[in-house]
């Protein structure tokens, strides 16, 4: 009995230490302007479990991502959500995002988007509200490479858009 109390003490204390760990809610979006292809190529990365929670909350409680026989409706839901949450204006004109597809890499989902027919960029405005309606601590990191210039910034629910000018 004398050894059980110290053993329990050292067993329970670590549990309390890890109980206060905070989960980070973050996405990373890479945006590249490929002038030769007249294309803006976008890759957005989000944790699969966060994205799954979002899709279950918004569309269908039975959704499970990254399974072998994933229903085709998942791509429809993902495309619909991305078009609602990411808005881009190029040269003050709203751009049309084309959903190319998605792939899973361990615990990350990568979604591929493209904007076609872009000959030049003088201004680039982005609003990315991905997961803001689900997680109040969500941060969306945006990394751009436009006109040979790299810029990065973080969007939050309080500041969900950014404007880049190239003059």
Wavefront OBJ file of the C-alpha trace (Angstrom):
o trace
v 0.000 0.000 0.000
v 2.922 2.280 0.747
v 4.144 2.015 -2.865
v 0.723 2.333 -4.489
v 0.172 5.979 -3.485
v 3.421 7.277 -5.047
v 2.815 5.119 -8.104
v -0.694 6.534 -8.560
v 0.630 10.045 -7.995
v 3.196 9.695 -10.796
v 0.616 8.045 -13.028
v -2.090 10.711 -12.609
v 0.040 13.903 -12.646
v 1.094 13.511 -16.317
v -2.559 13.133 -17.288
v -3.356 16.529 -15.791
v -0.358 18.101 -17.485
v -1.544 17.008 -20.922
v -5.197 17.835 -20.296
v -4.513 21.505 -20.942
v -2.860 20.953 -24.340
v -4.428 23.148 -26.972
v -5.133 21.869 -30.454
v -4.091 24.206 -33.226
v -6.548 24.972 -36.007
v -4.621 26.005 -39.080
v -4.723 25.724 -42.843
v -2.000 26.589 -45.327
v -2.805 27.872 -48.809
v -0.108 28.236 -51.465
v -0.931 30.509 -54.429
v 1.330 30.651 -57.498
v 0.852 32.776 -60.614
v 2.245 30.887 -63.622
v 2.378 33.622 -66.273
v 3.356 31.260 -69.126
v 0.226 29.167 -68.491
v -1.962 32.216 -67.746
v -2.944 30.417 -64.581
v -3.155 30.948 -60.841
v -2.627 27.605 -59.142
v -3.825 27.102 -55.578
v -3.150 24.305 -53.116
v -4.903 24.460 -49.764
v -3.925 22.079 -46.952
v -6.166 21.306 -43.982
v -6.126 18.608 -41.318
v -8.439 15.783 -42.386
v -10.225 15.538 -39.024
v -11.016 19.270 -39.006
v -12.304 19.168 -42.578
v -14.343 16.063 -41.828
v -15.938 17.817 -38.834
v -16.804 20.763 -41.041
v -18.387 18.627 -43.775
v -20.352 16.625 -41.198
v -21.558 19.818 -39.558
v -22.611 21.488 -42.839
v -23.728 18.717 -45.160
v -23.952 15.131 -43.921
v -23.285 13.693 -40.451
v -22.188 10.348 -41.925
v -19.246 11.703 -43.962
v -15.915 9.980 -43.444
v -12.873 11.219 -45.346
v -9.846 9.255 -46.548
v -11.594 5.918 -46.842
v -11.255 3.433 -49.681
v -14.725 3.754 -51.235
v -15.361 7.438 -50.632
v -18.678 8.627 -52.115
v -18.423 11.055 -55.063
v -20.649 13.511 -53.178
v -17.673 14.375 -50.971
v -15.930 16.114 -53.892
v -19.143 18.028 -54.569
v -19.317 19.148 -50.929
v -15.630 20.107 -50.878
v -15.948 22.132 -54.089
v -19.079 23.868 -52.810
v -17.442 24.733 -49.498
v -14.218 26.015 -51.071
v -16.204 28.262 -53.425
v -18.088 29.666 -50.418
v -15.081 30.139 -48.135
v -12.350 31.332 -50.541
v -12.958 34.452 -52.601
v -10.333 35.946 -54.884
v -10.327 39.158 -56.876
v -7.675 39.738 -59.511
v -7.365 43.309 -60.780
v -10.611 44.146 -58.905
v -12.581 41.415 -60.723
v -13.951 38.369 -58.911
v -12.160 35.225 -60.095
v -13.774 31.876 -60.844
v -12.167 29.080 -58.827
v -12.032 25.720 -60.596
v -11.831 22.696 -58.301
v -9.271 20.285 -59.798
v -9.367 17.623 -57.107
v -8.007 16.508 -53.770
v -5.609 14.012 -52.267
v -4.815 12.742 -48.810
v -1.335 12.721 -47.315
v -1.206 11.167 -43.850
v -3.408 13.500 -41.750
v -3.682 16.301 -44.349
v -6.121 16.852 -47.199
v -4.748 18.814 -50.148
v -7.293 20.548 -52.350
v -6.231 21.800 -55.777
v -7.837 24.849 -57.381
v -7.051 26.925 -60.450
v -7.971 30.256 -61.978
v -7.543 30.239 -65.749
v -7.028 33.028 -68.264
v -4.962 35.349 -66.065
v -2.554 37.336 -68.261
v -1.264 39.780 -65.641
v -1.816 40.705 -62.002
v -1.759 44.285 -60.752
v -3.799 43.600 -57.621
v -4.677 40.379 -55.846
v -7.279 40.235 -53.075
v -8.091 37.092 -51.124
v -10.615 36.270 -48.449
v -10.179 32.847 -46.879
v -12.770 31.937 -44.247
v -12.003 28.217 -44.265
v -13.151 26.644 -40.975
v -13.848 30.034 -39.342
v -17.464 29.040 -38.734
v -16.351 25.902 -36.894
v -13.251 26.965 -34.923
v -12.880 30.424 -33.394
v -9.092 29.920 -33.088
v -8.686 28.994 -36.763
v -5.815 30.631 -38.637
v -5.361 30.442 -42.393
v -1.816 30.960 -43.576
v -1.570 32.311 -47.123
v 1.695 32.051 -49.071
v 1.846 33.693 -52.496
v 4.291 33.816 -55.347
v 2.998 36.425 -57.786
v 5.072 38.372 -60.308
v 8.247 36.799 -58.880
v 7.456 38.237 -55.423
v 6.784 36.058 -52.408
v 4.467 37.241 -49.651
v 2.935 35.480 -46.666
v 0.247 36.471 -44.212
v -2.147 34.996 -41.682
v -5.909 35.415 -41.904
v -8.078 35.112 -38.808
v -11.810 35.446 -38.161
v -11.225 39.103 -37.238
v -9.129 39.798 -40.358
v -10.169 37.389 -43.075
v -8.846 39.139 -46.182
v -5.679 40.639 -47.635
v -4.871 42.841 -50.616
v -1.605 42.739 -52.559
v -0.719 45.428 -55.111
v 1.883 45.050 -57.842
v 2.515 48.446 -59.482
l 1 2 3 4 5 6 7 8 9 10 11 12 13 14 15 16 17 18 19 20 21 22 23 24 25 26 27 28 29 30 31 32 33 34 35 36 37 38 39 40 41 42 43 44 45 46 47 48 49 50 51 52 53 54 55 56 57 58 59 60 61 62 63 64 65 66 67 68 69 70 71 72 73 74 75 76 77 78 79 80 81 82 83 84 85 86 87 88 89 90 91 92 93 94 95 96 97 98 99 100 101 102 103 104 105 106 107 108 109 110 111 112 113 114 115 116 117 118 119 120 121 122 123 124 125 126 127 128 129 130 131 132 133 134 135 136 137 138 139 140 141 142 143 144 145 146 147 148 149 150 151 152 153 154 155 156 157 158 159 160 161 162 163 164 165 166 167
